Amino acid sequence: MQISRFVEKRFFSSTVFSFRVFAPLAIAIGLVGCGDTSYQKTTAKVTGKVTTGGQPLTFGEIIFSPLATGTDSGKAAIGSIGEDGTFTLSTYVAGDGAIVGKHKISLSAVDPAKTLPGKLPKDFQLEVQPGSNTFEISLEPLK
């Protein structure tokens, strides 16, 4: 009987000790995983259409890269161009748009086997305003 009480007492005391040590540790690790969004800059919805020669660009990606304002310009927004030439930008989560402010715009064919049929004007920029933004972007023909 003495042994079983000793084992029982030892088991429960070590369990309580383990719980006291590891429970706060598990909570702290869990809170870190919740994610801090305070680093995220304000975004605004951005949609649009890309055309070349009056016809929709049917492939590629469009990238809105924020221009530097201080030490951190922010994360670029990317959108896939659909077969109808339309796009919706995403920065932090799908469809959230782009960071409010001025952006340098660039395009990518994505598929190395394809070539864009036009180009953006040199140093092409757009400004994303708070709220909802819609842009019509026309590519210059290749020379």
N, C-alpha and C positions, 0 to 999 in steps of 0.2 A: 504494500500500500504506500509505503514511503517513496518508493521509486516512481510509482505512477503520479503521485502528487508533485514530485520533483520535476518529472518530465512535463506534466501539465502546466505547472507554474512557469517553467523555463520556456515552453512553447508559446504561451500567451504573452509573457513579458517580451520575448523577442519579436512576436508579431506586432505588439503595440509599439515597440521601438521602431521596427521597420516602417510601420504605418506613419509614425510621427516624422520620420526622416524622408521617406519617399513620397508621401502624399503632397507636401508642399512643392517638392521638386517636380512632380508630375504636373501640378497645376501651373507652375512657372513655365515649364516647357510648352504646355498647351496654350498659354496666353501668348507666347512668342509666335506660335503658329497662326494666331488669329489674323495677323497682318496689320501693319500700320499704314494707313492711307494718307497720312499727313504730308508725305512727300509729293503727293499727286497735285499737279497744277489744275486749275479750272479748265474744263473742256466745254466745247459747244458742238452741237450736232452739225455734221458736214456731209452733204450729199452733192452729187453733180453728175455731169456727163462730159465725156471726152470725145471730140470729133476730129476727123481729118478729111479735108476736102468736102465738108458737108455731110459725111457719112460717119456713123459711130465707130470708134475704135473698139474692136471686138475681143481684145485680150490685153493682159498685162496688169501691172500694179501701179498705183499712184502713191507717191510719198510726200507728205507735208512735213518738212523739217523746220522746227521753230528757230527763228533767228535769235541770236544771243541777246539777252537783256540782263546783264549782270554776270554772275559766275555760272549759273545753270540755265541753259536755254530750254531744257525739258526734253521729253521723249517725242520722237517722231510718230506721226500717225500714218497708217497704211490702209489702203483699200484695194480690193481686187476689182478690176474693170470687167463688167459682164459683157455678154454678147450684144447687148443693146447700148453699150458705151457708158452705162451708169456705174456709179461707185458710191459706197458708204464708208466713211473713215472710222477707224478704231485706234485708240491710243492705249488705254488701260484695260478696257473690256470691250467686247464686241458691240459696235455701233455707237460708242460714246462720243465719237467725233474727234476733234483736234484741240490742242491747247489754244486758248484765246490769245490772239496776237498775230504778228507777221510771220510768214513762212516762205521758205524757198521750196519750190515745187519741182519734183523730178518724176520721171517715168521709168519703168523697167519692163522689158518684154517678158521676163521671167523664164520663158522657154528659150534656150540658146539657139534653137533651130529657127526661131522667128525673129524678124526685124521689124521695129516700129516703122510705120509708113510715113511718119512725120516727126517733128521735134518741137519742143517748147521753145519760145523765145529765150535768148540768153538771159541769165539771172532772173527768170520768171518768179514773181512773188505774188502772194495773195494774203489778205488779212482776214482772219477768222474773228468774227464779232460774237459777243455773248448772244445766246439764243440759238436760232436755227439758220444755217447758211446753205445756200445752193449756188454752185458754180458751174458755168458753161465754159469749158476749156477747149479751144480750137488749136490744133497743132499746125505748125508751119510745114509746108511741103519740103521734102528733102531736095537738096540741090544736086 
